Amino acid sequence: MEETLHGLQMGIDTMWILMAGFLVMFMQPGFALVEAGFTRAKNTANILMKNIMDFAVGSLLYWIIGFTLMYGDSLGGLIGMPDLCFQSDGYGEHCSDYANLFFQTVFAATSATIVSGAMAERTEFKAYLIFSVVITVFIYPVSGHWTWGGGWLSQLGFHDFAGSSIVHTVGAWVGLAGASLIGPRLGKYKNGGKPHAIPGHNMVLGALGVFILWFGWFGFNPGSQLAASGTENAVAIGHIAVTTNLAAAAGAVTAMFVSWVRYKRPALSISLNGALAGLVAITAGCDAVNPSGAVLIGALAGFVLPFAVEFFDKILKVDDPVGAISVHGVSGALGTLAVGLFSTSEGLFYGGGAQLLGVQAIGVLVFFTWAFGTGLILFFVLKKLQLLRVPRRIEEEGLDVYEHGECAYN
């Protein structure tokens, strides 16, 4: 009887984590559609190509080395013991080892995809392949080991349930380094540095992509419970789904009202990114906050988002075509800090003191330093090797034909 019950539990948990992984994998076309819709038609095939290769290359490399660098036996709390070509060895506590590998693979691909949006419309395709490799086999697994792999940050008590910092800010800060070094798109800044809007070509694609991401997030966050059997896990999954949805809704509504007041119109693009900002922000504490806390976190992310976009666009003059740095970096950092305020067990607003908030702040700073620093080194080398940016003529006429020999729209 005991063996039968264990087998049943294993089957339920394995099926749950695989279904959640399938949902997260479906976020890849969501990212592709958002990036394609928010940019110009002449670069659409390039964007779609980057997104499919990001997942394909990432899947192979994370299986070959990335997973064990992140989850292998800890070497001083800094990195996992590498083991080539994943060997099934008890990594999944409640589920199949291979199901666990698949679930973690789709997370790794998400972090690399974020960089693509921040550097869209002027990056060499071969450069994208290079930095996709580096992120998947080094930048993401190392910092991931510090937290989910049992490394030094997790030992301090850092809490990032599904990856506001581990996944989203890592991709965003690497993207910030890349966008800073590659420079803005041609025509972005005119008349003494005044930013010039370059509208996306298809808001239908952009909106569909956001809805797909919103849907996929119900695998991203609830799936991170990593088990579905038993009363405790079942309750947690339902709770996480509700906090995730409420934060997204609050982010979208708040961003809409901010754009309405500030720009005299309820802007679709800002509202869409507001929903994503709420999703990114709640990802760290979706298990630890109550529904009202989730609404406040989502509303805060939606409120800050338009100002963050303006800051990078007008003050720092970093050209981010899809707002990836603001959505994933700023919102991810805010959401990570918010755990220290809204956690019902340890948060400052619930009588838990400032200790958790301090640990969360350390984590935010560490992830920024690591991802931005390694990103600067990576893109500086690519720039010196003249591999980073396409020539002026290719950028003007579009990357689709010159890089891939075909167009998205014939």
C-alpha positions as CSV (number, residue, x, y, z in Angstrom):
1,M,0.0,0.0,0.0
2,E,2.8,2.4,0.9
3,E,4.5,1.7,-2.4
4,T,1.3,2.2,-4.3
5,L,0.7,5.6,-2.6
6,H,4.2,6.7,-3.3
7,G,3.8,5.8,-7.0
8,L,0.5,7.7,-7.1
9,Q,2.1,10.8,-5.5
10,M,5.1,10.6,-7.9
11,G,2.7,10.4,-10.9
12,I,0.6,13.3,-9.8
13,D,3.6,15.5,-9.1
14,T,5.4,14.6,-12.3
15,M,2.4,15.3,-14.4
16,W,1.8,18.6,-12.6
17,I,5.4,19.8,-13.1
18,L,5.4,18.7,-16.8
19,M,2.1,20.5,-17.4
20,A,3.5,23.6,-15.8
21,G,6.6,23.3,-17.9
22,F,4.5,23.1,-21.0
23,L,2.8,26.3,-20.0
24,V,6.2,28.0,-19.5
25,M,7.5,26.8,-22.8
26,F,4.4,28.4,-24.4
27,M,5.7,31.7,-23.0
28,Q,8.4,31.6,-25.7
29,P,5.9,32.4,-28.5
30,G,4.5,35.0,-26.2
31,F,7.8,36.7,-25.9
32,A,8.3,36.4,-29.7
33,L,5.0,38.0,-30.5
34,V,5.5,40.8,-28.0
35,E,8.9,41.6,-29.4
36,A,7.8,41.3,-33.0
37,G,4.6,43.4,-32.5
38,F,6.5,46.2,-30.7
39,T,9.1,46.5,-33.4
40,R,9.1,47.1,-37.1
41,A,7.9,44.7,-39.8
42,K,11.3,44.6,-41.6
43,N,12.9,42.8,-38.6
44,T,10.1,40.3,-37.8
45,A,11.8,37.2,-39.2
46,N,15.0,38.1,-37.4
47,I,13.1,38.3,-34.1
48,L,11.2,35.1,-34.6
49,M,14.5,33.3,-35.6
50,K,16.2,34.6,-32.4
51,N,13.4,33.3,-30.2
52,I,13.3,29.8,-31.7
53,M,17.1,29.5,-31.6
54,D,17.1,30.8,-28.0
55,F,14.9,28.0,-26.9
56,A,16.6,25.3,-29.1
57,V,20.2,26.3,-28.2
58,G,19.2,26.8,-24.5
59,S,17.6,23.4,-24.3
60,L,20.7,21.6,-25.5
61,L,23.2,23.6,-23.5
62,Y,21.2,23.5,-20.2
63,W,21.0,19.7,-20.6
64,I,24.7,19.4,-21.4
65,I,26.1,21.6,-18.5
66,G,23.8,24.4,-17.3
67,F,21.5,22.3,-15.0
68,T,24.3,20.8,-13.0
69,L,26.1,24.1,-12.6
70,M,22.9,25.4,-11.1
71,Y,21.8,22.3,-9.1
72,G,24.9,20.2,-8.7
73,D,26.6,19.7,-5.3
74,S,27.5,23.1,-4.1
75,L,31.2,24.2,-4.3
76,G,31.5,26.7,-1.5
77,G,27.9,28.0,-2.1
78,L,29.1,29.6,-5.3
79,I,28.5,27.1,-8.1
80,G,27.3,23.5,-8.6
81,M,29.5,20.6,-9.4
82,P,29.4,20.3,-13.2
83,D,28.4,17.0,-14.7
84,L,28.2,16.7,-18.5
85,C,24.9,15.6,-20.2
86,F,22.5,15.4,-17.2
87,Q,22.6,12.1,-15.4
88,S,19.3,11.3,-13.5
89,D,20.5,11.3,-9.9
90,G,17.8,12.3,-7.4
91,Y,17.3,15.9,-8.4
92,G,13.5,15.7,-8.4
93,E,12.4,15.3,-4.8
94,H,8.7,14.7,-5.6
95,C,8.8,14.0,-9.4
96,S,10.8,12.4,-12.2
97,D,14.4,13.8,-12.5
98,Y,13.7,14.4,-16.2
99,A,10.5,16.3,-15.5
100,N,12.6,18.5,-13.2
101,L,15.2,19.0,-15.9
102,F,12.5,20.0,-18.4
103,F,10.9,22.5,-16.0
104,Q,14.2,24.2,-15.2
105,T,15.2,24.3,-18.9
106,V,12.2,26.4,-19.9
107,F,13.1,28.8,-17.1
108,A,16.6,29.2,-18.3
109,A,15.3,29.9,-21.9
110,T,13.1,32.7,-20.5
111,S,16.0,34.6,-19.0
112,A,17.9,34.6,-22.2
113,T,14.9,35.7,-24.3
114,I,14.5,38.9,-22.2
115,V,17.9,40.1,-23.6
116,S,16.6,39.8,-27.2
117,G,13.9,42.4,-26.7
118,A,16.2,45.0,-25.1
119,M,18.6,44.8,-28.1
120,A,16.1,44.3,-30.9
121,E,16.5,45.7,-34.5
122,R,20.3,46.2,-34.6
123,T,22.0,43.2,-33.2
124,E,24.0,40.7,-35.3
125,F,22.3,37.3,-35.3
126,K,25.7,35.5,-34.6
127,A,26.2,37.8,-31.6
128,Y,22.8,36.8,-30.3
129,L,23.7,33.1,-30.6
130,I,27.0,33.8,-28.7
131,F,25.4,35.6,-25.8
132,S,22.5,33.1,-25.6
133,V,25.1,30.4,-25.0
134,V,27.0,32.4,-22.3
135,I,23.8,33.3,-20.4
136,T,22.5,29.7,-20.5
137,V,25.7,27.9,-19.5
138,F,27.2,30.5,-17.2
139,I,25.5,33.8,-16.2
140,Y,22.1,32.3,-15.3
141,P,23.2,29.0,-13.7
142,V,25.8,30.5,-11.5
143,S,23.5,33.1,-10.0
144,G,20.7,30.6,-9.9
145,H,22.9,28.3,-7.8
146,W,23.2,31.0,-5.2
147,T,19.5,30.8,-4.6
148,W,17.6,27.8,-5.9
149,G,20.7,25.6,-5.9
150,G,21.2,26.0,-2.2
151,G,24.1,28.5,-2.4
152,W,25.1,31.4,-0.2
153,L,22.1,33.7,-0.9
154,S,19.6,31.0,0.0
155,Q,21.5,30.4,3.2
156,L,21.0,34.1,4.2
157,G,17.2,33.6,3.8
158,F,16.7,35.3,0.4
159,H,13.2,34.6,-0.9
160,D,12.5,34.5,-4.6
161,F,9.9,31.8,-5.1
162,A,9.6,31.7,-8.9
163,G,12.3,34.1,-10.2
164,S,11.6,37.9,-10.1
165,S,15.3,38.3,-9.6
166,I,16.8,35.0,-10.5
167,V,15.1,34.8,-14.0
168,H,13.8,38.3,-14.8
169,T,16.3,40.8,-13.5
170,V,19.2,38.7,-14.6
171,G,17.9,38.8,-18.2
172,A,17.0,42.5,-17.9
173,W,20.4,43.7,-16.5
174,V,22.3,41.7,-19.1
175,G,20.0,43.4,-21.6
176,L,20.8,46.8,-20.1
177,A,24.5,46.2,-20.5
178,G,24.0,45.1,-24.1
179,A,21.7,48.0,-25.0
180,S,24.1,50.5,-23.5
181,L,27.1,49.2,-25.4
182,I,25.4,48.6,-28.7
183,G,23.8,52.1,-28.8
184,P,20.4,53.2,-29.9
185,R,18.7,52.4,-33.2
186,L,19.3,54.8,-36.1
187,G,16.9,57.7,-35.8
188,K,16.0,57.1,-32.2
189,Y,17.5,60.3,-30.9
190,K,17.3,63.5,-32.9
191,N,17.6,67.3,-32.3
192,G,20.2,67.3,-29.7
193,G,19.3,63.9,-28.1
194,K,15.5,64.2,-27.9
195,P,14.0,60.7,-28.1
196,H,11.9,59.9,-31.2
197,A,9.2,57.3,-31.0
198,I,9.6,54.3,-33.3
199,P,6.2,52.6,-33.3
200,G,5.8,48.9,-33.4
201,H,4.2,47.5,-36.6
202,N,1.5,45.3,-35.1
203,M,-0.2,45.8,-31.8
204,V,-2.4,42.8,-32.4
205,L,0.6,40.6,-32.2
206,G,1.9,42.5,-29.2
207,A,-1.4,42.1,-27.3
208,L,-1.7,38.4,-28.2
209,G,1.8,37.9,-26.9
210,V,1.0,39.5,-23.6
211,F,-2.1,37.3,-23.2
212,I,-0.1,34.3,-23.9
213,L,2.5,35.3,-21.4
214,W,-0.2,36.0,-18.8
215,F,-1.6,32.5,-19.5
216,G,1.9,30.9,-19.3
217,W,2.6,32.6,-16.0
218,F,0.1,30.1,-14.4
219,G,2.7,27.5,-15.1
220,F,5.6,29.8,-14.2
221,N,4.4,30.6,-10.7
222,P,2.1,27.8,-9.5
223,G,4.4,25.3,-11.1
224,S,7.3,26.5,-8.9
225,Q,5.5,24.7,-6.0
226,L,7.1,21.7,-7.7
227,A,4.4,19.3,-6.4
228,A,0.6,19.0,-6.5
229,S,-0.1,16.0,-4.3
230,G,-1.3,16.5,-0.8
231,T,-3.5,19.1,0.8
232,E,-0.7,21.6,1.5
233,N,0.5,21.7,-2.1
234,A,-3.0,21.9,-3.6
235,V,-3.9,24.9,-1.4
236,A,-0.6,26.6,-2.2
237,I,-1.1,26.1,-6.0
238,G,-4.5,27.7,-5.8
239,H,-3.2,30.6,-3.7
240,I,-0.3,31.3,-6.0
241,A,-2.6,31.3,-9.1
242,V,-4.9,33.9,-7.4
243,T,-2.0,36.2,-6.3
244,T,-0.4,35.9,-9.8
245,N,-3.6,36.9,-11.6
246,L,-4.5,39.8,-9.2
247,A,-1.1,41.3,-9.5
248,A,-1.2,41.2,-13.3
249,A,-4.7,42.8,-13.3
250,A,-3.6,45.5,-10.9
251,G,-0.5,46.3,-13.0
252,A,-2.5,46.6,-16.2
253,V,-5.2,48.9,-14.6
254,T,-2.8,51.1,-12.8
255,A,-0.5,51.5,-15.8
256,M,-3.6,52.4,-17.9
257,F,-4.6,55.2,-15.5
258,V,-1.1,56.5,-15.2
259,S,-0.8,56.8,-19.0
260,W,-4.3,58.4,-19.1
261,V,-3.3,61.1,-16.7
262,R,0.3,61.6,-17.9
263,Y,-0.2,61.3,-21.6
264,K,-3.9,62.2,-21.9
265,R,-4.8,58.8,-23.3
266,P,-5.2,55.2,-22.1
267,A,-2.2,53.8,-24.1
268,L,-2.5,50.2,-25.1
269,S,1.3,49.5,-25.1
270,I,1.7,50.9,-21.6
271,S,-1.3,48.9,-20.3
272,L,0.1,45.7,-21.8
273,N,3.5,46.2,-20.3
274,G,1.7,47.1,-17.0
275,A,0.2,43.6,-16.9
276,L,3.7,42.1,-17.5
277,A,5.2,44.4,-14.8
278,G,2.6,43.1,-12.3
279,L,3.4,39.5,-13.3
280,V,7.1,40.0,-12.9
281,A,6.8,41.8,-9.6
282,I,4.6,39.1,-8.0
283,T,6.8,36.2,-9.1
284,A,9.1,36.5,-6.1
285,G,6.5,36.5,-3.4
286,C,3.4,34.9,-5.0
287,D,3.5,32.2,-2.3
288,A,4.2,34.5,0.6
289,V,1.8,37.3,0.2
290,N,-2.0,37.4,0.5
291,P,-4.4,38.6,-2.3
292,S,-4.5,42.2,-1.0
293,G,-0.7,42.3,-0.9
294,A,-0.6,41.0,-4.4
295,V,-2.9,43.8,-5.6
296,L,-0.7,46.4,-4.0
297,I,2.5,44.8,-5.5
298,G,1.0,44.7,-8.9
299,A,-0.3,48.3,-8.6
300,L,3.1,49.5,-7.5
301,A,4.7,47.9,-10.5
302,G,2.1,49.3,-12.9
303,F,2.6,52.8,-11.4
304,V,6.4,52.7,-11.6
305,L,6.5,51.2,-15.1
306,P,5.8,54.3,-17.3
307,F,8.3,56.4,-15.3
308,A,10.9,53.7,-15.6
309,V,10.5,53.6,-19.3
310,E,10.9,57.4,-19.5
311,F,14.0,57.2,-17.3
312,F,15.8,54.8,-19.5
313,D,14.6,56.4,-22.7
314,K,15.0,60.1,-21.9
315,I,17.6,60.3,-19.0
316,L,20.0,57.4,-19.7
317,K,19.2,57.3,-23.4
318,V,19.1,53.6,-23.5
319,D,17.1,52.4,-26.5
320,D,14.9,49.5,-25.3
321,P,12.4,48.8,-28.1
322,V,10.0,46.7,-26.0
323,G,10.5,48.1,-22.5
324,A,12.2,44.8,-21.4
325,I,14.5,46.5,-18.9
326,S,11.7,48.4,-17.2
327,V,9.3,45.4,-17.2
328,H,11.7,42.7,-16.1
329,G,14.5,44.6,-14.4
330,V,12.8,47.4,-12.4
331,S,9.6,45.4,-11.7
332,G,11.6,42.4,-10.8
333,A,13.7,44.4,-8.3
334,L,10.6,46.0,-6.9
335,G,8.8,42.6,-6.5
336,T,11.8,41.1,-4.8
337,L,12.0,44.0,-2.3
338,A,8.2,43.8,-1.8
339,V,8.6,40.3,-0.3
340,G,10.3,41.9,2.7
341,L,7.3,44.2,3.1
342,F,4.3,42.1,2.3
343,S,5.3,38.5,3.3
344,T,2.6,37.5,5.8
345,S,5.1,35.5,7.9
346,E,8.2,37.7,7.9
347,G,7.3,41.0,6.2
348,L,7.9,44.4,7.8
349,F,4.2,45.3,7.4
350,Y,3.2,42.2,9.2
351,G,5.4,42.6,12.3
352,G,8.3,40.6,11.0
353,G,10.9,43.4,11.3
354,A,13.4,44.6,8.7
355,Q,15.6,41.5,8.5
356,L,14.0,39.9,5.5
357,L,13.8,43.3,3.7
358,G,17.5,43.7,4.2
359,V,18.3,40.3,2.8
360,Q,16.0,41.0,-0.2
361,A,17.9,44.2,-0.8
362,I,21.2,42.4,-0.7
363,G,19.9,40.0,-3.3
364,V,18.7,42.7,-5.6
365,L,22.1,44.4,-5.5
366,V,24.0,41.2,-6.0
367,F,21.9,40.2,-9.0
368,F,22.3,43.6,-10.6
369,T,26.1,43.6,-10.0
370,W,26.5,40.1,-11.4
371,A,24.3,40.3,-14.4
372,F,25.2,43.8,-15.5
373,G,28.9,43.3,-14.8
374,T,29.2,40.0,-16.7
375,G,27.0,41.5,-19.5
376,L,29.3,44.4,-19.9
377,I,32.3,42.1,-20.2
378,L,30.5,39.9,-22.7
379,F,29.2,42.7,-24.9
380,F,32.4,44.7,-24.7
381,V,34.3,41.7,-26.2
382,L,31.7,41.2,-28.9
383,K,31.9,44.9,-29.8
384,K,35.7,44.9,-30.0
385,L,35.5,41.9,-32.3
386,Q,33.0,43.8,-34.4
387,L,30.4,41.1,-34.0
388,L,27.7,43.1,-32.0
389,R,26.0,45.5,-34.4
390,V,24.8,45.1,-38.0
391,P,26.1,47.7,-40.5
392,R,24.1,50.8,-41.1
393,R,22.6,49.7,-44.5
394,I,21.3,46.5,-43.0
395,E,19.8,48.3,-40.1
396,E,18.1,50.8,-42.4
397,E,16.7,48.2,-44.8
398,G,15.9,45.5,-42.2
399,L,17.6,42.5,-40.8
400,D,15.2,40.0,-42.3
401,V,16.6,39.8,-45.9
402,Y,20.2,40.5,-45.1
403,E,20.6,38.2,-42.1
404,H,18.1,35.4,-43.1
405,G,17.3,35.8,-46.8
406,E,13.6,35.9,-46.2
407,C,10.8,38.2,-44.9
408,A,8.0,37.6,-42.4
409,Y,5.6,39.4,-44.9
410,N,6.1,38.8,-48.6
